[in-house]
């Protein structure tokens, strides 16, 4: 019964998104220009962005409740009528290669379903992608979370998680992330289909669908894959706008880019890249103005929200330039710590032209954790076909400026250049949104050259090798979920195997109540803690100072009390285990509180770090986590 309700809510949310998107396409007079299948997929991608945009206003109005959310989804579903009557166009009988590709795609979809039916356990998802929607639902409204990087950020896509969770529960939420990822894959297929044969389009879509970084994030709450949907729609609109000269496509590109802006700060880079591509339009200045207006209307929400709360629309990036007042949300020490950790700490190489050219190779084959490619890489396909694509670009170099794909190429190149030379984090996953467009462009260039150069067989070999490796990887990563589904494993047992420190969440829920509030520094526990909590990140928040150099126990105690915190979850490393900086993060303060009679231990449990969910690898240590209760009759503070 619970699963049935979840599925019904999922279907309603999908219908609502398609309806909202269909209304947008009809308003722009674009619906009739798209084949029906492409029309539905485009409407779905635009629609889940529209749903997130509308949910923001429900949150500000304090209407995160069942009635308001069900009404909103129902109104969206009515918009299905704007799509017109379905039409089916036959592309002819399927070849043996196409049937094989469809079979591989079916296997990949089934493996995705196993993940969708399993409890969420991804660390980033538990820390904020799902944790914040759960918090907002509990409050019944949107509240400001003064934490950089994962709190005071654009949250457009996370807003779509709220109706799924609020109406259909956790199962509807995990199924929604699964289905929304599928929509992006089909959007890529239709984009490829304009320029490539059906087998090639299917192959590139399957390569995208099974790329390690896509497998890593598409079935979780992470948003990069869903942002790729906005990129695909924006690029498709840019291409059509340059071809036709119709300004409505500039507006559609602006809406899609604006949704990316409202979903993640890197959307600002993408909107800039699109603006460069808009300059290739026939009426470039008018198109640019229309594009910019659409971006502003759709993308403004979270930047205004942050500005109202902190004085900085991109909190805390403009600290020292704008006046933050006396909110206590940020200070110089934490600003420096964040820049060291987020920028310098996540760069694996220098910022130079040579490094930018070598990045795809280094991010694929180097072992630096700054790339995060050992678990979230972009795969080998682009590198395998690079010689073919390079030869294709050279062979047809005289046609490049007149190519209808010029806006797509400009968008990818400009985004990559701004991203790399801005000095931001070099994790490969930040390139996921533009990866499908790069995949299409490389596939087209390689395929065109192979067609005239007689090199089709090596190119097919590259596709076969890539799909073989990635399908095998998908199978291995799915064994964890298959085990859970087919052995009847309980949710508790699954989380104990897959979520580091889950025992601590159970301990907290068992010992504390709704009138308590606990400080945690173990981020992945946030979603599964059912009592009030405060997550104190070492360098992304300043309200509780746990920097390594912080030694003022009295200030620490006052900060905790000011936030209404009654308990602390502390990590205790026993003799022979980790020490130094890792053990010192906040430990001196809470140890000092115990020595001063201002905290006492009330419960303790073991802590196990999960090294790999896919390979069932974990680290057994003698580290433990303890719940400390603040206060006491002999507290001198």
N, C-alpha and C positions, 0 to 999 in steps of 0.2 A: 504493500500500500504506500509506504514511504517513497519507494522508487517510482511508483506510478505518479504520485504528486510531483516529484522532482522532474520527471519527463514532461508532464503537462506544463509545468512552469517554464521549462526550457523551450518547449514548442511555442508557448505564448511569447516568450522574449524574442525568439528568432523571428516570429511573425511580426512582432512590433517593430523590430529593427528594419526588416525588409519594408514594412509599411512606411516608417519615417523616411527611409532613404528613397522610396518610390515617390513620395510627395516632393522631396527635394528635386529629384530628376524631372518630374513633371513640371514643377515650377520653373526650372531652367530650360524647359522645352528640349530636353535631351533624350527622354525615354524612347520616343519613336525612332531615334537614330541608332539605337542599340538592338542587336538580336535579343530575343526574350531571355535566354539563359544568361547572357552577359548583363542584361538589364537587372535581373534578380540579384546576381552576385554583387554588382556595383551598388545596388540599393542596400544590400545587407551591410557592406563595409561602411558606406556613408551612414547607414542607419544606426550601427552600434556606436559610432561617434556621436550622432545626434542624441541618442539615448543618454549617453554620459553627459552631454552638454545640458540637457534638460534636467537631469537628476541633480546637478549643481544647485539649481534654483529651488528644487524641493528641499534640499538640505539647508540652504540659507533660511528658508521659510519654516524650518522645523517640522517638515512633513515626511520624514522617513518612517512611514507607518504602512501597514498592509493596505489600507483603503486607498491612500494616495498613489502608492506604487502600482497597485493593480489597475487603477483607473488610467494611469499614464501608459502602461503596457497595452491596455485595451484600446486606447485612442490610437496608439501606433498601429495596432493590428488592423484597424479600420482603413488605414492608408494602403492596405494591400490592393484595394480597388484601383489605385492609381497606376498599377503596373499594366493594366489591360489584360486581354485574354491570352493564355499561353499559346505559343506556337512552337511547333517542332520541325526542325529542318534536318534532314538526313544527310550525313556526310558520306554515305556509301557504306558498304560492308567493311567490317573491321579486318585488318590483316592479322597474320599470325603474331607479328611483333607488337601490334596494338593490344591484342588479347593478352599477351604476356605482360605488357606494361600495366594493363588494367588489373590483372591478377596480382601483380606486385603492389599496386596501389590499394587493392582490397585488403591484402595482408597488413599493410601499414596502417590502414584505418582500423582494422580489428585490434591490432596491438595498441593503438591509441585509446580504444574503448576500454581496455583493461586498466590503463592509467586513469581514465576518467571515472571509473567505478571504484578506484582506490582512494583512501584518505590522502589529503595533501600533506607533503612532508618536505618540500623544497624550502631551504633556509630563507631566501629573500621573500618568498611568498608568505611564509609564516611571520616574518619580521614586520612586513608592512603592506604588501599587496593585498593580502586577505585580512590581516590584523586591523588595518585602518577601517575598511568597510564594516567589520564586525563591531569596532568601537563606535562608529557613527550610528550604526543601527541601534546599539544599546542606548546611546544618548538621544536617539530620535531626531538628530539634526547634525549639521556639519559643525565640527569644532576645529580650532586651530591647533596643530601639533608643532611646537617651535623647535623642530629638529631638522637640521640640514640634510640634504641628500635623500632621505626617506620619510620625511614628515611634512615639512613646508615646501611642497613641490607640486607641479601640475598633476592632477589626479583624475583626469577625464575618463580614462579607461577603467580605473578602479571604481568609478561611480556606477559602471554597468554591472559590477559584481554585487552591488547592494540589493537590487530587486531579486536577483537570482538567489542570494543567500536569505533574504528576508521572507520571500514567498515560498521558496522550494527547499531551503536548507542547504547544507554543505554539499550534498550530492548534486543538486541542481547547479551549484557554483562550479564544481569541478567539471561537470559536463558542459557548462557554458564556455569555459576556457578551451575545452577541446573543440567544440563546434565553431567557435569564433576563429580558431586557428585554421580549421578546414576551409572556412570562407576565404581566407587570405590565399591559400593554395589555389583555389579555383579562380580567384581574381588573376593570379599569375598565369594560369592556363589560358584564359581568354585574351590576356594581353599578348602572350606568345603566339596565339592562334592567328592573330592578324598578319603575322609576318612569316610564320613557320608552318610546316605540315603538321598534321594531327599527331603522328608518332613523335616528332621532335618536340612538340609542345607538351605531350604527355611525359616524355623523358625528362625534360627540364623541370616540370612540375614535381615529378617524383624525386628528382635530385634535391630540389628545394625541401620537399616534405621530409626527407630522411637525412638532411644535413645535420651533423652533430649538435650545432648550436640551436637549431630549430627543434630537434628532439628534446634538448635540454630545457627550452623555455615555452614551447607552444602549449603543452598540457598543464602548465603551472600558471600562477598569477602574473608572471613576468610579462612585460608589455611590449618588448621589442618586436616580436613576431606580429602582433596586432598592429603596431605602428607601420610595419611593412605593408599592410593593407592600404593605409592612407597614402603611402608613397606610390604604390602601384596605380591607384586611382588618379592621383595627381599627375603622374607621368603620362598615363594614358590620355588624360585631358589636355596636357601640354602638347602631346603629339597631334591630337585631333585639332586643337586650336591653331597650330601652325599650318596644318594641312588645309583647313577649311576657312580660316580667317574669322571664324565666329567667336565673338567675345564671350559667349556663354560658357565656353570651355575654360577661359581664363578665370571665370567665377567658380566653376567646379574645381579647378586646380587649387584656387585659393581656399575653398572650403575644406578640401582634403588636407592641404598643407596646414591650415589653421587647426584642424583636429589633431594633427601631430604636435603642433605647438602647444595645444592644451593638454597633451598627454605626457610630454617630456621636454626638458629644456633643450635637448638636441634638435627638437623640432624647429627651433629658431634658426639653426644652421640650415636645415632643410628648406625652410621658407625662403631664406636668402638665396640658396642655390636655385630654387624654382624661379625666383625673381629674375635671375640672370637668364634663365631659359625663356622666360616670357618676352625678353627683349628681342627674341628671334621672330616674334609675331609680326603680322603685317601692320597692324595699328598698335605699335609697341607701347606707346605712352598711355593710351587709353586702356589697353589690356593690363598694363602694370598697375594703374590706379585701381581698376576693378579687382584685380588679384589681391592687392594689398588691403583693400577694403574688406574683402571676404575673409582674409586671414585675421584681420583685427576683430571682426565681429565674432568669429568662432573661437579664436584663441585667447581672448582677453581675460577670461574669468579668473583663473588661478593667479595671474599676475596682479590683478587688482585686489584680489583677496589677500595675497601676501603683503602687498603695499599697505593696505588698510591696517593689517595686524602688526607689521614691523617697520614700515617706512621704506621697505626694499622689495620691489616686484620680483626679484630673483634671489630672495633671501638664501644665504647671506653673502652673495657674490659681490655686492657693492658696499660691503662694510668698509668704513673709513672714507667713503665718498658721500654717502647719504647719512642723514641724522637718524639714528635708531632710538633716540630718546632714552628713557630710563626703564625700559621693559625688562632688562636683565636677561634677554634671550640670547645675547651674544657678547663676546669680548675679544680683545686682541689675542689673548693666549689661545683661545679655541680657534680663532680665525687662522692663526699660523699653523696650528696642529692639523686643521682640516686641509689646508693647502699642502702640507707635507705628506699627509696620508693619501689624499684623493688625487693630487696632481703629481708631485714628485715621486710619491710612493707607488704609483701605478703606471709609471713610464719605464719601459724596458730599454729604451734607446734614445739617442739624441734627436733633437728636432732639426732635421736637415732634409734637403731634397733627396739625397742618397738614401737616407733612412725611410723616407716616404715611399720611394720606389721599392725598397727591400722589405717593407713591412709585410706584404702578403706572404712572402716566403718565410720570414722570421716568425710570424704569427702562426704559421702552419707547422713548421718543423722545429722551432726553438722550444726549449723547456722552461723558459722563464714564467713564473706564476703570474707576472704582470699581464701576459697575454690571455691567460685563463683558457688557453686553447686545448689543454689536455682533457678537458671535459666539455668545452663549449667552443669548439673550433668551427671554421667555415668549410672544412673538407678539402679534398684535393682536386676537385673537378676544374676549377678556374685555372689552377696551375698546369694541369694536364693539357688543357686546350689552349693555353696561352700562345704557344707557337703557331697554332692554326689561326687563332684570332688575330695575332699580330700580322701574320702573312695576309689575312683577309683585309685588314685595315690598309696595309701597304698596297695591295693589289687594286683596291677600289678607292684610293686616296683622293682621286680627282672628283669623287662623288660625295665626299663626306659633308661638305657644307650645304649641299642641296638635299641631303638625306632627311626623310621625315623623322628619323630617329635622333636627329641632332639635339632636340631638347632633352631627351632621356640621357644621352651621353654627357651633355653639359651639367645636368643635375647631379649625376653620380660623381663626376670629376670635381666639381666645385664643392659639393658636400664633403667629399673625402679630403680635399685640400684644406678647407676651413677646419674640419675636425682634427686633422693631424697636426697642423701648424698652430692650433690654438693651445696646444700643450695639455689637453685634457687626458683623462684615463685612456690607456691604449688597449683596454680589454676588447677582444675581437667581437664580443656580442654587441658593442655599440654600432657596428657596421651592419647588423642584421637588417635594419629597415631598408637599406639601399641594396642589399645583396641580391634580392630577386631581380631587380632591374639590371644589375651588372651581369647576372647569370643569363638573362635574356640577350643582352647585347653581345656577350662573348659567344653565346650559342649561335646567334645570327651570323656574326663575323666568321666564326670557325666553319659553320655550315656552308656559307657562300663560297669560301675559298676552297673547301674540300670538294664542292661540286664542280669547280672549274679546274682544280689542281689534281684531281684523281687521288685524293687522300682520304676517301670516305672510310675505308677499313680501319686505319689507325684512330680516326675520330670515334667510330663505333666502339672500338676497343676501350677508349678512354671512358665513354659512357658506361660500358659494361663493367669495367673495373670499379668505377665510382659507385654505381648502384650495388654491386656485389658487396663492397666494403660497408656501405652505409646501411643496407638492409640487414647485414649481419650485426652491425652495431645496434640497430633498432631492436633486433631480436634479443640480443644480450641484455640491453637496458630494460626490456619488457619482462624478463624472467621474474623480476622482483614482484611485479604486479600480477603476473600469471599465478605465481605461487600463492599470493594473497587471495585471489578470486577462487581458485580451484581446490585449495586445501581447507576452505572455511575458516581461515585465520581471522581472529577478532581484530577490531580496530586498534585496541590497546596493544596487542601483540605486534601488529604491523608498525605502529608508531615507536614502540620500544626498539624495533630493529632499524628503523629508518630516520628517526629524529634524535639528534644528539641532545642528551639531557632531558628527555621526555619524562623521566622519573621525577624530575624537579617540578614540572608542571602539575603532575598528579599530586605531589606532596603539597604544593601550594593550594591547590583546589580542595584538598582534604583538610587542611589546617586553618585556612583563612576564610573569612566571610565577606559579605558586601560592605560592611563598615570598615574593613581593613584596606590598606593600600600598600603594595610591596614594590620596592625598587629592584629592578633586574638589570643585569648587564649581558645576559645570554639572549640575544636578539630573536633567535628562532623559536623561543618559547611563547612569544607574545600572543599568537593566535589561539593557543590552547590554554591560556590562563583565563579562568572564568571570573576572577575577582579583580577589583581595580588595581592597576599597576602603573608604574612609570619606568620606561626604558631609558636608561642613562648610557648613551654611547660615549666613548672616551673623547671623541673629537667633533661630534656632530651636534652636540647640545651643550649649553653652558649653565643651565639652571642647577645642575648638580655637578660640581667639579670633581672629576675622577681622573684628571690628567696625572701622569706618573710623578710629576713634581709637586702635586698637591699634598700638603701634609697638615693642613689646619683642621683638626678634628672639630673644633667649636663651629667653624664656618660650615663644615660638612653637615653637622647636626642641625644647624639653623636652616640650611637649604632643604634638608629632608623634611623638617617640620613645616616649613613654608608651603611645601607641596602636599601636605597632609599625609606623608608617608609614615606608616606604622611599623613596617617590617623591611628587611633587606634580604635578598637572596645572594649569598656570598659563596665564592668558589674557594675551597680549601685544598691546597696542595700539600700532601703529606711528605715527610722526609724521603729524599731520593727521587722526587718527582720534579716537575717544572718549577722554576723559580725565576728570580730576576724580574725583568720588565713585565712578563706575562702574569706573574703572581702578584706584582705590585699595583696593578690597576685597581685602585680603590681599596686595596687590602690594608694599607697602613691606616686609612681612616676608620674602617670598621673595627680593626684590631684595637685602635686607640679608644673607640667607643666602648668596647668590652672592658678595657683596662680602667676606664673612667666610670664604670658602672652604669653606662647609658645604653647598653645593648646586652641581650643574653640569647644564647642559642636555644631554640625550642624544637627543632627537628633537623634531621640530616639524611641525605641519601647519596648513593654513588653517582658518578658521572662518567658516561662513555661517549667518546667522540666517534662520529660516523665518518669514515674516510671515503667510502663509496657505497651508495645505495645499490647501484647496478651490480657491483661485484661482491656485495655482502661483506665489505671490509670495514672493520672498525678497530679502534685502539682501546685496549683495556688498560686503564691507568688507575692509580689509587687516589686520583682526584675525587673530591666529593663536593657537594653543594649543601649549604646549611641555611636554614631560615633563622634570621635573628629578629627578635622583637625589640623595638626601640623603647627607651625610657627605663624607669626603675626607681625605687625609693632612694637609692644612694647616688643617683646621677648628679654629678657636679656641674653639668652644663644646663 
